[in-house]
Amino acid sequence: MDLHLAPPTGVGPLHIGMTRQDANTALDSLRDLSAISESDRPGQHIFRPSGLMVSIHCMQGVLQAVELSRPMATADRVSFHDVDVFALPAREVVARMREHTTIEADPDDPASFIAPELLLSFWRPFEADEDPDEEQGYYFTTVLLARPGYYDTPAEAEERLRRNS
């Protein structure tokens, strides 16, 4: 399955701003019915046979964010434009993302990166850009897609509202 990140709209059938009920239905549609994982949690996350996890985050009955984790097999692919975010080394993902948008190291976690205008957030537990055998640090482990402002502090949210008014 190919899933295309389309910020700030969503990914696949999951659209930011949809109701929790619609998000639950959309999440369920991503399951492989021939291999349902015992780890699935309806309304929270599903695991595809490749190991790809798709997780939804709702607040006040509305889908706020979608998080995807790196599959162990290549049967599932997650991309932004032409960038396969889990198959390419993290360093290359960042370089290729810069062709499309601003992306910067997370100030609290320099192994991870945020594209603030899109609100795509790329995470890995540590940086191992020189060691491809250290997969958890060489590749991104998760990507989160949300509306810009998802990580805002209350002061930043107020400033964003003021700028957009």
N, C-alpha and C positions, 0 to 999 in steps of 0.2 A: 504494500500500500504506500502510495506517495501522499504525504501531507505537506501542504504549502502554507508557510507562515504568511499571513496577510494582515500585518498590523495597520491600524488598530482594530480592524474588523474581526479577525479571529483566525482559526485554523480548521480546515475541513468544514464539517457541519457545525462546529462550535463557534458561535458568534458572540463577541463581547456585548453585554447588555441584554441578552436573551433571558427569559425567565428561567428559574431553577428547574421547573418541570421540563421545559424545552431543552435545557442543557443536559438534563439527565437522559432524555430520549436520544439526543445527539451523541452523547458519550456512549450509550448502549449500542448505537448503530456502528460504532468503531470496533466492537468485539468481533472476534473470529468465532462464530458459533460452533465450529468443529473442534475448537480447543480453548474452551473457557477456563481461565485461570482461577484456582481456588483463592488467589490473593485479591481478586476483584472485590471492590466495595462499591455497589451501586450508589450513584449520586456523589461519588468521590473520585474513584480512579478505576481504570481497567489496565490489564496487562495483555498485550498481544503475544502470540507464540514466539515472535522474534525477541521478546524481552522489552519492547517499547512500552513504556508506561505513559498513559494519558491521564492527567489529573485535572479536575475542575475546581475552581475556588469561587464560591458564591457568597454574597453578602446582601442582606435585606432582600432575598429572593431573586437576585439578579447575578448573572455570570460576570465576574470581575476579571478573571485571569484563567489561562490555560497553561499548564506546565507539562512538558514532555521530557522523558528521560531516554538516554542513549540505548538503542537496541543492541542486543548481543549478536544478532544476525542481520544480514543485509536485505531481508525480505521487506522491511519497512524503511522508508526514507523520509526525512524531515528537511525541508529546504526553504530558503528565502531567496527569491530570484533564482540565480544559478548556483547558490552556495548550499552544499549539503552540510548542514551544521554539525552532524555527528560523525560523518565519514572522513572529514578533513581534519588535519591537525588544528588545534585551537589557534595557534599563531596564524595559520593560513585563513581560517574563518574570519579572524579579526581583520586581516589585510583585505580580504575580498569584501567584507561588510563595508569597509571604508570607501569602496567604490560606489556604494549606494547611500550611505548615511554617516553621521558622526557616531563613533563608538569609542568609549573610553573605559579605562580600568575602573573597577568599582573601588571607591576610596577606602572602603572598609575591608576589601578582600581583593588585592591586586591580581590574583590568579583568575578573577572573574571580570566580566565586561558588561557594560550597559550601553544600549543605543537609546538615549533618552527621548529623542523626538518620536521614535516608533514605540517605545517601551518594549524592547526585546532585551532580556537579561540572560546572559550566558554564564553558567556556573561550572566549576570543577573544584574538587577539594584542595588541590595544590597545583603549582606550576611545575611541569616537567617537559618543557619545550624541546629539550635536547635528547630526550630518552623515549623513543617510540614504544619501547617495551613496557613502560610505565603508563598504561592506557588511561588510568584515572586522572593523571595530570597532563597527559599529552593531548587528549581530546576533551571537548566539553562533555559534561555528564548530563546537564539539564539545560533546557531553554524555557523561559517563561515569556508569554505574550500577554500583555494587558494594555489598558488605555494609558496614554501618557498621564503622569500624575499618580500612578498606583503606589509609588514609593514616597510620595510627598509627605513631609511633615505638615502639621496644621498651618504653620506660617507659609510654607511653600504652596500649599493648596490655596490659601487665601490670595497669595500673589498671582497664582495661575488664574484664578477666577477674575481678579482685577484686570489682568492683561487681556483676557478673552472677552471682557464685557464691552 
